Amino acid sequence: MASIKIVLRKNMMKKDGTIPLAIRISENYKTNYKWLGQYVSEKDWDKVAGKAKRTHPNHKKLNNFLMKKLTEANDLYFDSKDDSITPKQAKQKLKGPGGSKSFFSVAAERVKSKYDRGTFSVAKSELSILYNIEEFLTLKSSSPKKKVIADIKQRRKDRVSKSRKGEYSFMDGINHFKKNKTLKFRDIDQAFIERYKTFCSAYLNQKTRTISNQLIFIRTLFNIAIKDGIVASKFYPFAGEKEKIRIGSGNKIGLTIKEIEKIESLEFEPQSSIWHTHNVWLIAFYFAGIRISDVVKLKWADFNDNRLYYVMNKNEKPLSLKIPDKANTILNYYRKNQAENNGYVFPFLKDANSNDDEDVFRKTRNATKLFNKYLKRIANQCGIDKNLSNHIARHSFGNIAGDKIHPLMLQKLYRHSDLKTTLNYQANFIHKDADDALDSVINF
C-alpha cells in the first residue's frame, strides 16, 4: 500500500520564507508530489501531525482543505479497481479528468521515445501528424479554402528551408509541441474528430488510409493518457458506439512480366541519377521485393558465398537469398567502387556518418525521394501507365509469383511473421479463380 502524506517541500522555499505544501505519494521506492497551491512557514507547521499549527492565522480553514485533499488521495487508492496504480498515475488522477498535460505534450514524449530508439521513420511520421493537427486548430472557418491551403504549404516550405539550413532540427519540432498547451484530451471528442477528418480530406487532400493512420495515432495517445491517469476514460472518443476506425485493404497493383522486361531493356548514361535509380529498383525486384530503403543501405559485407545476408529494417528479421544472375550483372557495375562508396553497394550513403543513425536515415530518405522522381520518367519511357514507385517492386514480385509459389515459401521470402499476412497480401495478385467464376456465369 502506498504511503500518502502532506509534507513541506523545503527545497522550494520562497523569498518570503514560506514553503509549498504537497501530497507525497510513495510506493515501492517511487515517489511523486502533487502540489496543493498552499504555502506556510516552517514554524507554523506540525511535521508529525501533517497539519498547520494554531500559530497559523488561518489554521482551521487550511487544515480542513488539507484533510479534504488527503482523503481524496487515500480514496483514490482504496477505490481503484487497478491494484497496480503507480504514484505517478495517482498524481495525474488527482489533477482531475482533464489532466495537467496537454495532448501535444504527451504526443511529444512519444515521438521523442521513437526518436531516441532510432525509429526515425515512425518519429517523422508522427511529428507530421502533430503539425497537421496544429494547422487544423489554427484554421478559421471564414478564411477562403485556397488561402488556407496556400498558408499551409508556405509553413511547410519554411520548415523544410530552415531544416536544410540547419536552423530547425527534429528536436526543435519535438520541443515545440512539448510547450504547446492549446489542446486537452477532453477537447478531442467525436465532433472534433469529424471536423479533423474533413480538414485532412478537403485541405490536405489525404486519402482515407492516411487519415485512418492519424486516428490510430490519436487513439494510441488516448490509451497512454488514460493508463497514466492524465485523462478520465469517459472522455475516450473511440469507445462503444463512438468513432470507429476502419482500415480498408486497398488495391495493390504490380507490374507484369512484359512491363518488367521493358524496364530491363532501358539503357541510360552510366553513373547518372536515373541510371542508379534503374539499377536500384531492379535489384529490389530481383531479391523478392526488398524495400528500396533496405537496398540503399546494402553493403558489400552483406554478400558472402554468392548469397545476400541482410536484416530488414522494418521488422529486424534476417534473410538469406542467393544472388540471381540478373542481380549479379548489376552488382558487377558497382564492385570497382567499393572503397569510393565507403563500403556501400550504391553511392547514396557514401558520405553518411555510419555512427549517426539520423544522418543515415536522412540521406536514405533523400535518395528514395529522388528515385520516385526518376521512376516516373522510366514509366513514361516504357509506356507504363501504372504508378511506378519504390514499393511497386515488391508488388510486382507478388503479382508475377501469383499462386505459382507455395504460401510458406512466399512467407519466407517476404519475411512475414504470420502466414495470414502473406495470404492476405498475395490475395491482391491472384485473380484466376475469380476470373473463371465470372466467365462461367456470363459466357452463355
Disulfide bonds with the S-S distance in Angstrom:
none
